[in-house]
């Protein structure tokens, strides 16, 4: 993996930009297509939105899957401050490099949202606040935090299992597994919280559209869920193995003979 902060940072910028441009852009494109049918009705938009859930889930999943496969060997393919936090708390990423990652992730998300703002009319942008995540009907802020935390736990768990674990059998297809995880998370959580799973995914559209309603949900939930997943996987599966216990017969452990030790 390339250790140059500039090269790694730019790869993270491109990946996060892609997520916003394709992910949030798919929501706005569908809004544009459905605008004549909904006639500006929020209720009608919700009905048609549920019918396009699969399209939005695939757009996000494919965007991350493709970019993680393309530049994962350069930066690790985080594109997500919650994933970067997971690598930081497990000491797999230097704090200085984590700051670079977080900066360029938020910058890439903002750049993607600004470009989308230029492409779409005011009426289309207003339907989803530039694709910003939002709480669904009947979902409280605390329910939203838990949902985002659980969904992000799944995502970071898969990232560690496929991209960080050297013993993982599927490291060569990590991008595909990560993209599928994002897709299945959105299929479940999209109508409930928007299933951002990513503070940068929320930040770019929120900043550009100036829509900050319950914004903390999409920062606290993913960061906590991602950190818990990273620490759990690290502690359970990536710790150095404990040394083999040896001792005299009365302890119940058979001490190896000198010849056995030399031949092992």
C-alpha distance (Angstrom), angle and dihedral (degrees) to the residues before:
residue distance angle dihedral
X1 . . .
X2 3.81 . .
X3 3.84 112.0 .
X4 3.83 96.9 -164.5
X5 3.86 106.7 117.1
X6 3.80 91.9 -149.0
X7 3.79 94.5 53.6
X8 3.79 93.8 41.3
X9 3.79 91.9 44.7
X10 3.78 93.3 51.3
X11 3.81 90.8 49.9
X12 3.81 88.6 53.6
X13 3.81 90.3 48.0
X14 3.81 92.5 52.8
X15 3.80 93.2 45.9
X16 3.81 94.4 49.6
X17 3.81 91.5 43.6
X18 3.80 88.3 53.5
X19 3.79 91.9 51.4
X20 3.81 92.5 54.5
X21 3.79 96.5 38.7
X22 3.80 94.1 49.0
X23 3.81 100.9 27.4
X24 3.79 101.4 42.7
X25 3.80 88.8 30.1
X26 3.81 91.0 59.2
X27 3.81 89.7 55.8
X28 3.79 92.1 50.9
X29 3.79 94.0 44.6
X30 3.80 90.0 53.2
X31 3.81 89.3 47.2
X32 3.80 89.0 52.9
X33 3.79 92.0 50.3
X34 3.80 92.2 47.0
X35 3.81 97.8 41.2
X36 3.83 94.7 93.5
X37 3.81 90.7 50.0
X38 3.80 95.4 47.0
X39 3.81 94.9 43.2
X40 3.80 89.0 -152.1
X41 3.80 93.9 -56.9
X42 3.80 112.8 146.7
X43 3.81 91.2 -154.9
X44 3.79 92.7 52.0
X45 3.80 89.9 46.2
X46 3.79 89.4 55.7
X47 3.79 92.5 51.6
X48 3.79 93.8 49.3
X49 3.81 90.5 41.4
X50 3.78 91.2 60.8
X51 3.79 89.2 53.6
X52 3.81 91.6 54.8
X53 3.80 95.7 47.5
X54 3.80 93.7 107.5
X55 3.80 91.9 53.3
X56 3.80 92.6 51.5
X57 3.82 92.3 45.5
X58 3.80 92.0 51.2
X59 3.81 92.5 46.4
X60 3.81 92.0 55.6
X61 3.79 94.2 41.1
X62 3.77 94.7 48.0
X63 3.81 92.9 46.1
X64 3.79 92.5 55.6
X65 3.80 94.9 37.0
X66 3.79 92.7 53.7
X67 3.81 95.4 43.5
X68 3.83 93.8 44.7
X69 3.80 88.9 52.2
X70 3.80 92.0 45.6
X71 3.81 101.5 48.4
X72 3.80 104.1 12.0
X73 3.81 89.1 107.7
X74 3.81 89.8 56.6
X75 3.81 105.3 44.3
X76 3.79 105.3 0.5
X77 3.80 90.8 -103.3
X78 3.81 98.5 -101.0
X79 3.84 101.5 149.9
X80 3.80 85.8 167.2
X81 3.83 130.9 82.4
X82 3.82 89.4 -144.6
X83 3.82 91.2 58.1
X84 3.80 90.5 46.0
X85 3.83 89.8 50.8
X86 3.81 89.0 53.0
X87 3.79 91.1 55.1
X88 3.80 90.6 45.1
X89 3.82 97.1 51.9
X90 3.81 90.6 47.9
X91 3.82 89.9 50.7
X92 3.78 93.0 -117.5
X93 3.80 92.3 121.8
X94 3.80 129.6 44.8
X95 3.84 114.9 -116.5
X96 3.82 91.4 -123.0
X97 3.79 91.2 54.2
X98 3.80 91.5 45.4
X99 3.81 88.6 57.4
X100 3.81 89.2 52.0
X101 3.80 90.6 49.9
X102 3.81 94.1 48.5
X103 3.81 92.1 47.7
X104 3.78 96.1 50.5
X105 3.81 93.1 41.4
X106 3.80 91.5 56.7
X107 3.80 90.6 42.2
X108 3.81 92.4 50.4
X109 3.81 91.0 48.6
X110 3.80 90.9 50.6
X111 3.80 92.6 48.0
X112 3.80 91.0 50.9
X113 3.79 92.1 49.6
X114 3.81 92.4 48.0
X115 3.78 91.1 53.4
X116 3.80 91.1 49.1
X117 3.80 90.0 50.2
X118 3.79 88.8 57.0
X119 3.81 93.3 50.1
X120 3.80 101.7 50.3
X121 3.78 133.7 59.8
X122 3.80 123.7 -112.6
X123 3.80 92.0 -104.7
X124 3.81 93.0 54.0
X125 3.81 93.3 44.1
X126 3.78 91.3 50.5
X127 3.81 93.4 55.4
X128 3.81 93.3 69.8
X129 3.83 104.1 6.8
X130 3.80 90.2 -111.9
X131 3.78 91.6 -46.3
X132 3.81 95.2 -54.3
X133 3.82 114.8 166.0
X134 3.79 115.3 -106.9
X135 3.78 138.0 -175.6
X136 3.78 114.5 -101.0
X137 3.78 124.9 -126.8
X138 3.79 111.8 -66.2
X139 3.83 94.8 11.1
X140 3.81 114.5 125.3
X141 3.79 122.9 -148.9
X142 3.81 92.1 -106.8
X143 3.78 91.6 49.3
X144 3.78 86.8 50.2
X145 3.81 92.0 52.2
X146 3.80 91.6 51.1
X147 3.81 93.4 46.2
X148 3.81 92.1 49.6
X149 3.80 90.1 45.5
X150 3.80 93.8 52.0
X151 3.80 93.8 44.9
X152 3.80 91.1 49.1
X153 3.80 89.9 47.5
X154 3.80 88.5 59.5
X155 3.80 91.3 48.2
X156 3.81 97.4 48.9
X157 3.82 91.2 41.8
X158 3.81 89.6 57.3
X159 3.81 91.6 44.5
X160 3.80 90.7 55.5
X161 3.80 93.6 42.3
X162 3.79 94.6 51.0
X163 3.80 107.1 25.5
X164 3.82 105.9 25.4
X165 3.80 103.8 34.4
X166 3.84 108.2 84.9
X167 3.80 88.8 -159.2
X168 3.77 94.1 53.9
X169 3.78 112.0 123.7
X170 3.78 93.6 -148.2
X171 3.81 103.0 48.9
X172 3.81 91.8 121.2
X173 3.82 90.7 60.9
X174 3.81 97.2 38.6
X175 3.80 91.9 125.2
X176 3.79 91.6 56.1
X177 3.81 93.0 49.1
X178 3.81 92.4 47.2
X179 3.80 91.9 48.3
X180 3.80 91.6 49.4
X181 3.80 89.9 50.4
X182 3.79 91.4 54.7
X183 3.80 90.1 48.1
X184 3.80 95.1 51.5
X185 3.82 91.2 44.0
X186 3.81 91.0 54.9
X187 3.79 92.1 46.3
X188 3.81 87.8 59.6
X189 3.79 103.7 30.9
X190 3.79 104.1 27.3
X191 3.81 95.9 92.0
X192 3.83 91.3 41.6
X193 3.82 104.6 48.0
X194 3.78 106.6 -12.3
X195 3.84 87.5 -100.6
X196 3.79 94.0 -115.1
X197 3.84 94.5 161.5
X198 3.77 84.8 -179.7
X199 3.83 131.2 77.0
X200 3.81 90.2 -150.3
X201 3.81 91.0 53.9
X202 3.80 87.9 57.5
X203 3.81 97.9 36.8
X204 3.81 100.9 58.9
X205 3.82 98.4 52.0
X206 3.82 92.3 37.3
X207 3.79 92.8 52.6
X208 3.79 96.4 46.2
X209 3.82 94.8 42.4
X210 3.83 92.1 39.5
X211 3.77 89.6 -131.6
X212 3.80 110.0 144.1
X213 3.81 102.6 156.4
X214 3.84 107.8 148.9
X215 3.81 86.9 -17.9
X216 3.82 94.1 157.3
X217 3.82 89.5 69.8
X218 3.82 90.8 73.2
X219 3.79 93.1 49.1
X220 3.80 104.3 41.5
X221 3.81 96.6 40.8
X222 3.82 98.6 50.2
X223 3.81 95.4 39.5
X224 3.80 93.5 51.1
X225 3.81 94.4 41.5
X226 3.78 92.4 47.3
X227 3.80 94.1 48.4
X228 3.82 92.2 48.8
X229 3.81 91.9 49.9
X230 3.80 92.9 48.5
X231 3.79 94.5 47.7
X232 3.80 92.6 45.2
X233 3.81 94.1 50.2
X234 3.79 92.0 43.9
X235 3.81 93.3 50.2
X236 3.80 96.3 42.7
X237 3.80 102.2 40.6
X238 3.81 113.7 8.8
X239 3.79 103.2 48.4
X240 3.83 115.9 111.0
X241 3.81 108.0 -94.3
X242 3.80 117.3 -102.5
X243 3.82 115.3 -105.3
X244 3.80 116.7 -96.7
X245 3.83 108.1 -95.2
X246 3.83 117.0 -121.6
X247 3.77 132.3 178.4
X248 3.80 147.5 134.6
X249 3.82 119.3 -54.3
X250 3.82 94.4 -99.6
X251 3.79 90.1 66.2
X252 3.80 91.2 60.6
X253 3.79 92.1 -116.7
X254 3.81 118.5 109.0
X255 3.79 111.9 -134.2
X256 3.83 111.6 -138.1
X257 3.76 118.5 -114.0
X258 3.84 118.2 -113.2
X259 3.77 91.6 -108.3
X260 3.79 91.9 51.7
X261 3.79 91.0 50.4
X262 3.78 93.3 50.9
X263 3.77 92.6 48.8
X264 3.82 95.7 47.8
